[in-house]
Amino acid sequence: MSKNDNPEPLYSELLNSDNPAFPHLVKKFITCIPTYLKEIEQAMHKADYAELKSILHNMKGISGNYGYPQLYEECKKAEKLCQQDNDMLDACVKNIIGIAERIMLTRKSEQ
């Protein structure tokens, strides 16, 4: 995990949805974030950009559906950069980690 400059929790923009199952789905997504981050780290370490692109695509879709546009946009950007190993991809992945850490803070603030 990275050091985050903005430690404020990042809540879903859709938590006030009329769907009573939505908060449960968001919590389930949040519990999956560490797995996504580990998979991203492993794919980056192996320079497996096809796998990385697949992981980012999945994370992008879920984050967009669950009300996390910041994470969606960074995953979208990183997904496009998966064709090459470069500093821009590294920066996007660091941003994804930082946003994901802020999302995970919401679980701590609810305890």
PDB file as gemmi writes it, atoms N, CA and C in Angstrom:
CRYST1    1.000    1.000    1.000  90.00  90.00  90.00 P 1                      
ATOM      1  N   MET A   1       0.837  -1.182   0.000  1.00  0.00           N  
ATOM      2  CA  MET A   1       0.000   0.000   0.000  1.00  0.00           C  
ATOM      3  C   MET A   1       0.885   1.250   0.000  1.00  0.00           C  
ATOM      4  N   SER A   2       0.297   2.302  -0.447  1.00  0.00           N  
ATOM      5  CA  SER A   2       1.069   3.537  -0.557  1.00  0.00           C  
ATOM      6  C   SER A   2       0.690   4.507   0.547  1.00  0.00           C  
ATOM      7  N   LYS A   3       1.556   5.475   0.757  1.00  0.00           N  
ATOM      8  CA  LYS A   3       1.233   6.561   1.669  1.00  0.00           C  
ATOM      9  C   LYS A   3       0.252   7.467   0.943  1.00  0.00           C  
ATOM     10  N   ASN A   4      -0.831   7.796   1.609  1.00  0.00           N  
ATOM     11  CA  ASN A   4      -1.882   8.586   0.975  1.00  0.00           C  
ATOM     12  C   ASN A   4      -1.842  10.015   1.507  1.00  0.00           C  
ATOM     13  N   ASP A   5      -1.857  10.993   0.600  1.00  0.00           N  
ATOM     14  CA  ASP A   5      -1.836  12.397   0.989  1.00  0.00           C  
ATOM     15  C   ASP A   5      -3.186  12.875   1.503  1.00  0.00           C  
ATOM     16  N   ASN A   6      -4.265  12.204   1.137  1.00  0.00           N  
ATOM     17  CA  ASN A   6      -5.604  12.622   1.542  1.00  0.00           C  
ATOM     18  C   ASN A   6      -6.289  11.470   2.253  1.00  0.00           C  
ATOM     19  N   PRO A   7      -6.190  11.440   3.580  1.00  0.00           N  
ATOM     20  CA  PRO A   7      -6.718  10.290   4.322  1.00  0.00           C  
ATOM     21  C   PRO A   7      -8.230  10.325   4.564  1.00  0.00           C  
ATOM     22  N   GLU A   8      -8.949  11.229   3.913  1.00  0.00           N  
ATOM     23  CA  GLU A   8     -10.396  11.301   4.113  1.00  0.00           C  
ATOM     24  C   GLU A   8     -11.075  10.084   3.491  1.00  0.00           C  
ATOM     25  N   PRO A   9     -12.018   9.459   4.218  1.00  0.00           N  
ATOM     26  CA  PRO A   9     -12.765   8.342   3.624  1.00  0.00           C  
ATOM     27  C   PRO A   9     -13.509   8.796   2.373  1.00  0.00           C  
ATOM     28  N   LEU A  10     -13.621   7.904   1.427  1.00  0.00           N  
ATOM     29  CA  LEU A  10     -14.320   8.193   0.184  1.00  0.00           C  
ATOM     30  C   LEU A  10     -15.541   7.278   0.112  1.00  0.00           C  
ATOM     31  N   TYR A  11     -16.710   7.881   0.231  1.00  0.00           N  
ATOM     32  CA  TYR A  11     -17.963   7.130   0.244  1.00  0.00           C  
ATOM     33  C   TYR A  11     -18.561   7.065  -1.151  1.00  0.00           C  
ATOM     34  N   SER A  12     -19.343   6.030  -1.387  1.00  0.00           N  
ATOM     35  CA  SER A  12     -20.054   5.887  -2.650  1.00  0.00           C  
ATOM     36  C   SER A  12     -21.020   7.049  -2.821  1.00  0.00           C  
ATOM     37  N   GLU A  13     -21.092   7.570  -4.035  1.00  0.00           N  
ATOM     38  CA  GLU A  13     -22.041   8.641  -4.331  1.00  0.00           C  
ATOM     39  C   GLU A  13     -23.466   8.110  -4.408  1.00  0.00           C  
ATOM     40  N   LEU A  14     -23.638   6.812  -4.382  1.00  0.00           N  
ATOM     41  CA  LEU A  14     -24.959   6.210  -4.531  1.00  0.00           C  
ATOM     42  C   LEU A  14     -25.476   5.559  -3.243  1.00  0.00           C  
ATOM     43  N   LEU A  15     -24.836   5.815  -2.113  1.00  0.00           N  
ATOM     44  CA  LEU A  15     -25.252   5.163  -0.873  1.00  0.00           C  
ATOM     45  C   LEU A  15     -26.666   5.524  -0.445  1.00  0.00           C  
ATOM     46  N   ASN A  16     -27.179   6.637  -0.880  1.00  0.00           N  
ATOM     47  CA  ASN A  16     -28.545   7.016  -0.529  1.00  0.00           C  
ATOM     48  C   ASN A  16     -29.548   6.487  -1.555  1.00  0.00           C  
ATOM     49  N   SER A  17     -29.155   5.477  -2.289  1.00  0.00           N  
ATOM     50  CA  SER A  17     -30.002   4.853  -3.296  1.00  0.00           C  
ATOM     51  C   SER A  17     -31.260   4.275  -2.653  1.00  0.00           C  
ATOM     52  N   ASP A  18     -32.319   4.180  -3.438  1.00  0.00           N  
ATOM     53  CA  ASP A  18     -33.567   3.592  -2.956  1.00  0.00           C  
ATOM     54  C   ASP A  18     -33.490   2.071  -2.853  1.00  0.00           C  
ATOM     55  N   ASN A  19     -32.452   1.488  -3.410  1.00  0.00           N  
ATOM     56  CA  ASN A  19     -32.290   0.042  -3.388  1.00  0.00           C  
ATOM     57  C   ASN A  19     -31.784  -0.388  -2.009  1.00  0.00           C  
ATOM     58  N   PRO A  20     -32.580  -1.146  -1.248  1.00  0.00           N  
ATOM     59  CA  PRO A  20     -32.150  -1.536   0.102  1.00  0.00           C  
ATOM     60  C   PRO A  20     -30.950  -2.477   0.116  1.00  0.00           C  
ATOM     61  N   ALA A  21     -30.677  -3.156  -0.990  1.00  0.00           N  
ATOM     62  CA  ALA A  21     -29.530  -4.071  -1.054  1.00  0.00           C  
ATOM     63  C   ALA A  21     -28.227  -3.346  -1.368  1.00  0.00           C  
ATOM     64  N   PHE A  22     -28.326  -2.101  -1.800  1.00  0.00           N  
ATOM     65  CA  PHE A  22     -27.146  -1.388  -2.270  1.00  0.00           C  
ATOM     66  C   PHE A  22     -26.042  -1.249  -1.212  1.00  0.00           C  
ATOM     67  N   PRO A  23     -26.355  -0.835   0.016  1.00  0.00           N  
ATOM     68  CA  PRO A  23     -25.267  -0.721   1.012  1.00  0.00           C  
ATOM     69  C   PRO A  23     -24.525  -2.040   1.229  1.00  0.00           C  
ATOM     70  N   HIS A  24     -25.242  -3.143   1.199  1.00  0.00           N  
ATOM     71  CA  HIS A  24     -24.596  -4.449   1.348  1.00  0.00           C  
ATOM     72  C   HIS A  24     -23.646  -4.725   0.182  1.00  0.00           C  
ATOM     73  N   LEU A  25     -24.082  -4.404  -1.035  1.00  0.00           N  
ATOM     74  CA  LEU A  25     -23.246  -4.616  -2.218  1.00  0.00           C  
ATOM     75  C   LEU A  25     -21.987  -3.760  -2.159  1.00  0.00           C  
ATOM     76  N   VAL A  26     -22.128  -2.514  -1.710  1.00  0.00           N  
ATOM     77  CA  VAL A  26     -20.970  -1.622  -1.589  1.00  0.00           C  
ATOM     78  C   VAL A  26     -19.989  -2.183  -0.560  1.00  0.00           C  
ATOM     79  N   LYS A  27     -20.515  -2.648   0.582  1.00  0.00           N  
ATOM     80  CA  LYS A  27     -19.633  -3.227   1.610  1.00  0.00           C  
ATOM     81  C   LYS A  27     -18.900  -4.452   1.070  1.00  0.00           C  
ATOM     82  N   LYS A  28     -19.597  -5.256   0.297  1.00  0.00           N  
ATOM     83  CA  LYS A  28     -18.969  -6.438  -0.292  1.00  0.00           C  
ATOM     84  C   LYS A  28     -17.842  -6.026  -1.248  1.00  0.00           C  
ATOM     85  N   PHE A  29     -18.090  -4.999  -2.058  1.00  0.00           N  
ATOM     86  CA  PHE A  29     -17.048  -4.481  -2.953  1.00  0.00           C  
ATOM     87  C   PHE A  29     -15.841  -4.010  -2.154  1.00  0.00           C  
ATOM     88  N   ILE A  30     -16.095  -3.275  -1.089  1.00  0.00           N  
ATOM     89  CA  ILE A  30     -15.003  -2.744  -0.265  1.00  0.00           C  
ATOM     90  C   ILE A  30     -14.158  -3.883   0.312  1.00  0.00           C  
ATOM     91  N   THR A  31     -14.805  -4.976   0.716  1.00  0.00           N  
ATOM     92  CA  THR A  31     -14.028  -6.103   1.260  1.00  0.00           C  
ATOM     93  C   THR A  31     -13.200  -6.793   0.185  1.00  0.00           C  
ATOM     94  N   CYS A  32     -13.558  -6.612  -1.085  1.00  0.00           N  
ATOM     95  CA  CYS A  32     -12.800  -7.213  -2.196  1.00  0.00           C  
ATOM     96  C   CYS A  32     -11.630  -6.345  -2.660  1.00  0.00           C  
ATOM     97  N   ILE A  33     -11.607  -5.090  -2.241  1.00  0.00           N  
ATOM     98  CA  ILE A  33     -10.567  -4.175  -2.710  1.00  0.00           C  
ATOM     99  C   ILE A  33      -9.151  -4.680  -2.412  1.00  0.00           C  
ATOM    100  N   PRO A  34      -8.863  -5.187  -1.198  1.00  0.00           N  
ATOM    101  CA  PRO A  34      -7.492  -5.667  -0.973  1.00  0.00           C  
ATOM    102  C   PRO A  34      -7.074  -6.762  -1.959  1.00  0.00           C  
ATOM    103  N   THR A  35      -8.010  -7.614  -2.347  1.00  0.00           N  
ATOM    104  CA  THR A  35      -7.704  -8.659  -3.324  1.00  0.00           C  
ATOM    105  C   THR A  35      -7.377  -8.037  -4.678  1.00  0.00           C  
ATOM    106  N   TYR A  36      -8.181  -7.069  -5.099  1.00  0.00           N  
ATOM    107  CA  TYR A  36      -7.895  -6.365  -6.351  1.00  0.00           C  
ATOM    108  C   TYR A  36      -6.503  -5.731  -6.310  1.00  0.00           C  
ATOM    109  N   LEU A  37      -6.185  -5.071  -5.206  1.00  0.00           N  
ATOM    110  CA  LEU A  37      -4.886  -4.402  -5.106  1.00  0.00           C  
ATOM    111  C   LEU A  37      -3.736  -5.397  -5.160  1.00  0.00           C  
ATOM    112  N   LYS A  38      -3.923  -6.538  -4.516  1.00  0.00           N  
ATOM    113  CA  LYS A  38      -2.881  -7.576  -4.547  1.00  0.00           C  
ATOM    114  C   LYS A  38      -2.713  -8.100  -5.971  1.00  0.00           C  
ATOM    115  N   GLU A  39      -3.823  -8.333  -6.667  1.00  0.00           N  
ATOM    116  CA  GLU A  39      -3.751  -8.806  -8.050  1.00  0.00           C  
ATOM    117  C   GLU A  39      -3.081  -7.776  -8.958  1.00  0.00           C  
ATOM    118  N   ILE A  40      -3.380  -6.502  -8.737  1.00  0.00           N  
ATOM    119  CA  ILE A  40      -2.749  -5.431  -9.514  1.00  0.00           C  
ATOM    120  C   ILE A  40      -1.241  -5.430  -9.256  1.00  0.00           C  
ATOM    121  N   GLU A  41      -0.869  -5.524  -8.002  1.00  0.00           N  
ATOM    122  CA  GLU A  41       0.551  -5.532  -7.628  1.00  0.00           C  
ATOM    123  C   GLU A  41       1.276  -6.720  -8.276  1.00  0.00           C  
ATOM    124  N   GLN A  42       0.652  -7.885  -8.244  1.00  0.00           N  
ATOM    125  CA  GLN A  42       1.275  -9.077  -8.830  1.00  0.00           C  
ATOM    126  C   GLN A  42       1.420  -8.941 -10.346  1.00  0.00           C  
ATOM    127  N   ALA A  43       0.383  -8.442 -10.999  1.00  0.00           N  
ATOM    128  CA  ALA A  43       0.445  -8.261 -12.451  1.00  0.00           C  
ATOM    129  C   ALA A  43       1.519  -7.234 -12.826  1.00  0.00           C  
ATOM    130  N   MET A  44       1.622  -6.168 -12.050  1.00  0.00           N  
ATOM    131  CA  MET A  44       2.658  -5.153 -12.312  1.00  0.00           C  
ATOM    132  C   MET A  44       4.051  -5.768 -12.117  1.00  0.00           C  
ATOM    133  N   HIS A  45       4.204  -6.534 -11.059  1.00  0.00           N  
ATOM    134  CA  HIS A  45       5.501  -7.153 -10.758  1.00  0.00           C  
ATOM    135  C   HIS A  45       5.932  -8.094 -11.878  1.00  0.00           C  
ATOM    136  N   LYS A  46       4.974  -8.854 -12.430  1.00  0.00           N  
ATOM    137  CA  LYS A  46       5.275  -9.800 -13.511  1.00  0.00           C  
ATOM    138  C   LYS A  46       5.279  -9.125 -14.882  1.00  0.00           C  
ATOM    139  N   ALA A  47       4.919  -7.841 -14.919  1.00  0.00           N  
ATOM    140  CA  ALA A  47       4.775  -7.104 -16.190  1.00  0.00           C  
ATOM    141  C   ALA A  47       3.785  -7.824 -17.109  1.00  0.00           C  
ATOM    142  N   ASP A  48       2.727  -8.375 -16.495  1.00  0.00           N  
ATOM    143  CA  ASP A  48       1.674  -9.065 -17.240  1.00  0.00           C  
ATOM    144  C   ASP A  48       0.560  -8.052 -17.513  1.00  0.00           C  
ATOM    145  N   TYR A  49       0.729  -7.309 -18.592  1.00  0.00           N  
ATOM    146  CA  TYR A  49      -0.177  -6.202 -18.873  1.00  0.00           C  
ATOM    147  C   TYR A  49      -1.550  -6.663 -19.363  1.00  0.00           C  
ATOM    148  N   ALA A  50      -1.632  -7.855 -19.938  1.00  0.00           N  
ATOM    149  CA  ALA A  50      -2.942  -8.393 -20.317  1.00  0.00           C  
ATOM    150  C   ALA A  50      -3.754  -8.693 -19.055  1.00  0.00           C  
ATOM    151  N   GLU A  51      -3.112  -9.300 -18.077  1.00  0.00           N  
ATOM    152  CA  GLU A  51      -3.783  -9.593 -16.809  1.00  0.00           C  
ATOM    153  C   GLU A  51      -4.133  -8.296 -16.084  1.00  0.00           C  
ATOM    154  N   LEU A  52      -3.212  -7.369 -16.056  1.00  0.00           N  
ATOM    155  CA  LEU A  52      -3.457  -6.083 -15.403  1.00  0.00           C  
ATOM    156  C   LEU A  52      -4.651  -5.384 -16.043  1.00  0.00           C  
ATOM    157  N   LYS A  53      -4.693  -5.391 -17.353  1.00  0.00           N  
ATOM    158  CA  LYS A  53      -5.801  -4.749 -18.062  1.00  0.00           C  
ATOM    159  C   LYS A  53      -7.132  -5.399 -17.691  1.00  0.00           C  
ATOM    160  N   SER A  54      -7.154  -6.705 -17.571  1.00  0.00           N  
ATOM    161  CA  SER A  54      -8.363  -7.431 -17.193  1.00  0.00           C  
ATOM    162  C   SER A  54      -8.818  -7.062 -15.775  1.00  0.00           C  
ATOM    163  N   ILE A  55      -7.878  -7.006 -14.848  1.00  0.00           N  
ATOM    164  CA  ILE A  55      -8.189  -6.645 -13.459  1.00  0.00           C  
ATOM    165  C   ILE A  55      -8.730  -5.215 -13.404  1.00  0.00           C  
ATOM    166  N   LEU A  56      -8.055  -4.307 -14.083  1.00  0.00           N  
ATOM    167  CA  LEU A  56      -8.484  -2.911 -14.101  1.00  0.00           C  
ATOM    168  C   LEU A  56      -9.862  -2.759 -14.740  1.00  0.00           C  
ATOM    169  N   HIS A  57     -10.120  -3.536 -15.779  1.00  0.00           N  
ATOM    170  CA  HIS A  57     -11.420  -3.483 -16.441  1.00  0.00           C  
ATOM    171  C   HIS A  57     -12.527  -3.903 -15.467  1.00  0.00           C  
ATOM    172  N   ASN A  58     -12.303  -4.979 -14.730  1.00  0.00           N  
ATOM    173  CA  ASN A  58     -13.285  -5.443 -13.747  1.00  0.00           C  
ATOM    174  C   ASN A  58     -13.497  -4.409 -12.644  1.00  0.00           C  
ATOM    175  N   MET A  59     -12.406  -3.890 -12.130  1.00  0.00           N  
ATOM    176  CA  MET A  59     -12.490  -2.907 -11.052  1.00  0.00           C  
ATOM    177  C   MET A  59     -13.171  -1.630 -11.543  1.00  0.00           C  
ATOM    178  N   LYS A  60     -12.891  -1.254 -12.781  1.00  0.00           N  
ATOM    179  CA  LYS A  60     -13.518  -0.071 -13.375  1.00  0.00           C  
ATOM    180  C   LYS A  60     -15.031  -0.243 -13.418  1.00  0.00           C  
ATOM    181  N   GLY A  61     -15.486  -1.371 -13.913  1.00  0.00           N  
ATOM    182  CA  GLY A  61     -16.917  -1.608 -14.027  1.00  0.00           C  
ATOM    183  C   GLY A  61     -17.627  -1.599 -12.693  1.00  0.00           C  
ATOM    184  N   ILE A  62     -17.069  -2.284 -11.728  1.00  0.00           N  
ATOM    185  CA  ILE A  62     -17.696  -2.349 -10.406  1.00  0.00           C  
ATOM    186  C   ILE A  62     -17.688  -0.983  -9.739  1.00  0.00           C  
ATOM    187  N   SER A  63     -16.564  -0.284  -9.809  1.00  0.00           N  
ATOM    188  CA  SER A  63     -16.497   1.024  -9.146  1.00  0.00           C  
ATOM    189  C   SER A  63     -17.454   2.019  -9.790  1.00  0.00           C  
ATOM    190  N   GLY A  64     -17.629   1.931 -11.093  1.00  0.00           N  
ATOM    191  CA  GLY A  64     -18.584   2.803 -11.771  1.00  0.00           C  
ATOM    192  C   GLY A  64     -20.011   2.486 -11.367  1.00  0.00           C  
ATOM    193  N   ASN A  65     -20.334   1.213 -11.281  1.00  0.00           N  
ATOM    194  CA  ASN A  65     -21.688   0.808 -10.900  1.00  0.00           C  
ATOM    195  C   ASN A  65     -22.017   1.107  -9.442  1.00  0.00           C  
ATOM    196  N   TYR A  66     -21.006   1.152  -8.593  1.00  0.00           N  
ATOM    197  CA  TYR A  66     -21.237   1.334  -7.164  1.00  0.00           C  
ATOM    198  C   TYR A  66     -20.973   2.755  -6.677  1.00  0.00           C  
ATOM    199  N   GLY A  67     -20.802   3.690  -7.597  1.00  0.00           N  
ATOM    200  CA  GLY A  67     -20.751   5.093  -7.206  1.00  0.00           C  
ATOM    201  C   GLY A  67     -19.397   5.638  -6.816  1.00  0.00           C  
ATOM    202  N   TYR A  68     -18.348   5.127  -7.424  1.00  0.00           N  
ATOM    203  CA  TYR A  68     -16.994   5.628  -7.162  1.00  0.00           C  
ATOM    204  C   TYR A  68     -16.379   6.149  -8.457  1.00  0.00           C  
ATOM    205  N   PRO A  69     -16.820   7.321  -8.924  1.00  0.00           N  
ATOM    206  CA  PRO A  69     -16.328   7.819 -10.219  1.00  0.00           C  
ATOM    207  C   PRO A  69     -14.828   8.092 -10.252  1.00  0.00           C  
ATOM    208  N   GLN A  70     -14.228   8.472  -9.124  1.00  0.00           N  
ATOM    209  CA  GLN A  70     -12.785   8.735  -9.110  1.00  0.00           C  
ATOM    210  C   GLN A  70     -12.014   7.458  -9.432  1.00  0.00           C  
ATOM    211  N   LEU A  71     -12.420   6.362  -8.786  1.00  0.00           N  
ATOM    212  CA  LEU A  71     -11.758   5.085  -9.024  1.00  0.00           C  
ATOM    213  C   LEU A  71     -12.033   4.606 -10.448  1.00  0.00           C  
ATOM    214  N   TYR A  72     -13.247   4.787 -10.901  1.00  0.00           N  
ATOM    215  CA  TYR A  72     -13.615   4.418 -12.269  1.00  0.00           C  
ATOM    216  C   TYR A  72     -12.705   5.112 -13.284  1.00  0.00           C  
ATOM    217  N   GLU A  73     -12.545   6.422 -13.125  1.00  0.00           N  
ATOM    218  CA  GLU A  73     -11.744   7.194 -14.091  1.00  0.00           C  
ATOM    219  C   GLU A  73     -10.272   6.781 -14.077  1.00  0.00           C  
ATOM    220  N   GLU A  74      -9.715   6.533 -12.896  1.00  0.00           N  
ATOM    221  CA  GLU A  74      -8.304   6.116 -12.829  1.00  0.00           C  
ATOM    222  C   GLU A  74      -8.113   4.732 -13.425  1.00  0.00           C  
ATOM    223  N   CYS A  75      -9.057   3.824 -13.162  1.00  0.00           N  
ATOM    224  CA  CYS A  75      -8.960   2.485 -13.758  1.00  0.00           C  
ATOM    225  C   CYS A  75      -9.076   2.568 -15.274  1.00  0.00           C  
ATOM    226  N   LYS A  76      -9.955   3.424 -15.745  1.00  0.00           N  
ATOM    227  CA  LYS A  76     -10.137   3.617 -17.191  1.00  0.00           C  
ATOM    228  C   LYS A  76      -8.838   4.113 -17.824  1.00  0.00           C  
ATOM    229  N   LYS A  77      -8.204   5.103 -17.175  1.00  0.00           N  
ATOM    230  CA  LYS A  77      -6.944   5.655 -17.674  1.00  0.00           C  
ATOM    231  C   LYS A  77      -5.844   4.588 -17.681  1.00  0.00           C  
ATOM    232  N   ALA A  78      -5.732   3.862 -16.565  1.00  0.00           N  
ATOM    233  CA  ALA A  78      -4.681   2.848 -16.448  1.00  0.00           C  
ATOM    234  C   ALA A  78      -4.904   1.711 -17.440  1.00  0.00           C  
ATOM    235  N   GLU A  79      -6.159   1.358 -17.649  1.00  0.00           N  
ATOM    236  CA  GLU A  79      -6.476   0.288 -18.592  1.00  0.00           C  
ATOM    237  C   GLU A  79      -5.959   0.623 -19.996  1.00  0.00           C  
ATOM    238  N   LYS A  80      -6.095   1.888 -20.390  1.00  0.00           N  
ATOM    239  CA  LYS A  80      -5.615   2.327 -21.698  1.00  0.00           C  
ATOM    240  C   LYS A  80      -4.083   2.321 -21.775  1.00  0.00           C  
ATOM    241  N   LEU A  81      -3.435   2.488 -20.632  1.00  0.00           N  
ATOM    242  CA  LEU A  81      -1.971   2.548 -20.597  1.00  0.00           C  
ATOM    243  C   LEU A  81      -1.315   1.176 -20.480  1.00  0.00           C  
ATOM    244  N   CYS A  82      -2.108   0.126 -20.411  1.00  0.00           N  
ATOM    245  CA  CYS A  82      -1.556  -1.219 -20.203  1.00  0.00           C  
ATOM    246  C   CYS A  82      -0.781  -1.766 -21.394  1.00  0.00           C  
ATOM    247  N   GLN A  83      -0.737  -1.050 -22.451  1.00  0.00           N  
ATOM    248  CA  GLN A  83      -0.001  -1.510 -23.625  1.00  0.00           C  
ATOM    249  C   GLN A  83       1.510  -1.392 -23.430  1.00  0.00           C  
ATOM    250  N   GLN A  84       1.899  -0.644 -22.420  1.00  0.00           N  
ATOM    251  CA  GLN A  84       3.325  -0.427 -22.225  1.00  0.00           C  
ATOM    252  C   GLN A  84       3.642  -0.218 -20.742  1.00  0.00           C  
ATOM    253  N   ASP A  85       4.866  -0.485 -20.396  1.00  0.00           N  
ATOM    254  CA  ASP A  85       5.358  -0.218 -19.049  1.00  0.00           C  
ATOM    255  C   ASP A  85       5.941   1.184 -19.072  1.00  0.00           C  
ATOM    256  N   ASN A  86       5.287   2.093 -18.398  1.00  0.00           N  
ATOM    257  CA  ASN A  86       5.800   3.460 -18.395  1.00  0.00           C  
ATOM    258  C   ASN A  86       5.438   4.168 -17.104  1.00  0.00           C  
ATOM    259  N   ASP A  87       5.990   5.344 -16.925  1.00  0.00           N  
ATOM    260  CA  ASP A  87       5.764   6.106 -15.704  1.00  0.00           C  
ATOM    261  C   ASP A  87       4.310   6.523 -15.548  1.00  0.00           C  
ATOM    262  N   MET A  88       3.619   6.758 -16.671  1.00  0.00           N  
ATOM    263  CA  MET A  88       2.209   7.158 -16.584  1.00  0.00           C  
ATOM    264  C   MET A  88       1.359   6.027 -16.007  1.00  0.00           C  
ATOM    265  N   LEU A  89       1.635   4.795 -16.407  1.00  0.00           N  
ATOM    266  CA  LEU A  89       0.917   3.646 -15.853  1.00  0.00           C  
ATOM    267  C   LEU A  89       1.224   3.506 -14.371  1.00  0.00           C  
ATOM    268  N   ASP A  90       2.478   3.639 -14.007  1.00  0.00           N  
ATOM    269  CA  ASP A  90       2.855   3.567 -12.588  1.00  0.00           C  
ATOM    270  C   ASP A  90       2.121   4.630 -11.773  1.00  0.00           C  
ATOM    271  N   ALA A  91       2.033   5.834 -12.303  1.00  0.00           N  
ATOM    272  CA  ALA A  91       1.346   6.919 -11.596  1.00  0.00           C  
ATOM    273  C   ALA A  91      -0.141   6.619 -11.458  1.00  0.00           C  
ATOM    274  N   CYS A  92      -0.754   6.087 -12.507  1.00  0.00           N  
ATOM    275  CA  CYS A  92      -2.181   5.735 -12.442  1.00  0.00           C  
ATOM    276  C   CYS A  92      -2.418   4.658 -11.391  1.00  0.00           C  
ATOM    277  N   VAL A  93      -1.563   3.652 -11.367  1.00  0.00           N  
ATOM    278  CA  VAL A  93      -1.721   2.575 -10.389  1.00  0.00           C  
ATOM    279  C   VAL A  93      -1.561   3.130  -8.975  1.00  0.00           C  
ATOM    280  N   LYS A  94      -0.623   4.037  -8.771  1.00  0.00           N  
ATOM    281  CA  LYS A  94      -0.474   4.663  -7.449  1.00  0.00           C  
ATOM    282  C   LYS A  94      -1.729   5.444  -7.073  1.00  0.00           C  
ATOM    283  N   ASN A  95      -2.325   6.132  -8.051  1.00  0.00           N  
ATOM    284  CA  ASN A  95      -3.572   6.853  -7.785  1.00  0.00           C  
ATOM    285  C   ASN A  95      -4.703   5.890  -7.439  1.00  0.00           C  
ATOM    286  N   ILE A  96      -4.769   4.775  -8.150  1.00  0.00           N  
ATOM    287  CA  ILE A  96      -5.795   3.762  -7.868  1.00  0.00           C  
ATOM    288  C   ILE A  96      -5.639   3.243  -6.449  1.00  0.00           C  
ATOM    289  N   ILE A  97      -4.420   2.969  -6.049  1.00  0.00           N  
ATOM    290  CA  ILE A  97      -4.163   2.483  -4.691  1.00  0.00           C  
ATOM    291  C   ILE A  97      -4.593   3.523  -3.668  1.00  0.00           C  
ATOM    292  N   GLY A  98      -4.256   4.787  -3.907  1.00  0.00           N  
ATOM    293  CA  GLY A  98      -4.644   5.852  -2.977  1.00  0.00           C  
ATOM    294  C   GLY A  98      -6.151   6.001  -2.862  1.00  0.00           C  
ATOM    295  N   ILE A  99      -6.852   5.953  -3.982  1.00  0.00           N  
ATOM    296  CA  ILE A  99      -8.317   6.061  -3.961  1.00  0.00           C  
ATOM    297  C   ILE A  99      -8.907   4.845  -3.253  1.00  0.00           C  
ATOM    298  N   ALA A 100      -8.386   3.665  -3.564  1.00  0.00           N  
ATOM    299  CA  ALA A 100      -8.875   2.435  -2.935  1.00  0.00           C  
ATOM    300  C   ALA A 100      -8.669   2.482  -1.421  1.00  0.00           C  
ATOM    301  N   GLU A 101      -7.549   3.006  -0.985  1.00  0.00           N  
ATOM    302  CA  GLU A 101      -7.297   3.131   0.459  1.00  0.00           C  
ATOM    303  C   GLU A 101      -8.319   4.049   1.105  1.00  0.00           C  
ATOM    304  N   ARG A 102      -8.679   5.124   0.415  1.00  0.00           N  
ATOM    305  CA  ARG A 102      -9.699   6.042   0.949  1.00  0.00           C  
ATOM    306  C   ARG A 102     -11.062   5.350   1.024  1.00  0.00           C  
ATOM    307  N   ILE A 103     -11.380   4.534   0.041  1.00  0.00           N  
ATOM    308  CA  ILE A 103     -12.644   3.804   0.068  1.00  0.00           C  
ATOM    309  C   ILE A 103     -12.646   2.822   1.239  1.00  0.00           C  
ATOM    310  N   MET A 104     -11.527   2.140   1.444  1.00  0.00           N  
ATOM    311  CA  MET A 104     -11.444   1.175   2.550  1.00  0.00           C  
ATOM    312  C   MET A 104     -11.539   1.855   3.910  1.00  0.00           C  
ATOM    313  N   LEU A 105     -11.177   3.132   3.995  1.00  0.00           N  
ATOM    314  CA  LEU A 105     -11.308   3.868   5.256  1.00  0.00           C  
ATOM    315  C   LEU A 105     -12.765   3.972   5.700  1.00  0.00           C  
ATOM    316  N   THR A 106     -13.708   3.887   4.764  1.00  0.00           N  
ATOM    317  CA  THR A 106     -15.118   3.995   5.138  1.00  0.00           C  
ATOM    318  C   THR A 106     -15.519   2.856   6.059  1.00  0.00           C  
ATOM    319  N   ARG A 107     -14.932   1.694   5.899  1.00  0.00           N  
ATOM    320  CA  ARG A 107     -15.245   0.563   6.800  1.00  0.00           C  
ATOM    321  C   ARG A 107     -14.753   0.844   8.199  1.00  0.00           C  
ATOM    322  N   LYS A 108     -13.582   1.471   8.322  1.00  0.00           N  
ATOM    323  CA  LYS A 108     -13.036   1.786   9.643  1.00  0.00           C  
ATOM    324  C   LYS A 108     -13.861   2.867  10.326  1.00  0.00           C  
ATOM    325  N   SER A 109     -14.357   3.823   9.555  1.00  0.00           N  
ATOM    326  CA  SER A 109     -15.113   4.918  10.160  1.00  0.00           C  
ATOM    327  C   SER A 109     -16.507   4.470  10.581  1.00  0.00           C  
ATOM    328  N   GLU A 110     -16.980   3.313  10.079  1.00  0.00           N  
ATOM    329  CA  GLU A 110     -18.293   2.796  10.468  1.00  0.00           C  
ATOM    330  C   GLU A 110     -18.216   1.938  11.726  1.00  0.00           C  
ATOM    331  N   GLN A 111     -17.017   1.575  12.158  1.00  0.00           N  
ATOM    332  CA  GLN A 111     -16.870   0.694  13.317  1.00  0.00           C  
ATOM    333  C   GLN A 111     -16.919   1.456  14.605  1.00  0.00           C  
TER     334      GLN A 111                                                      
END                                                                             
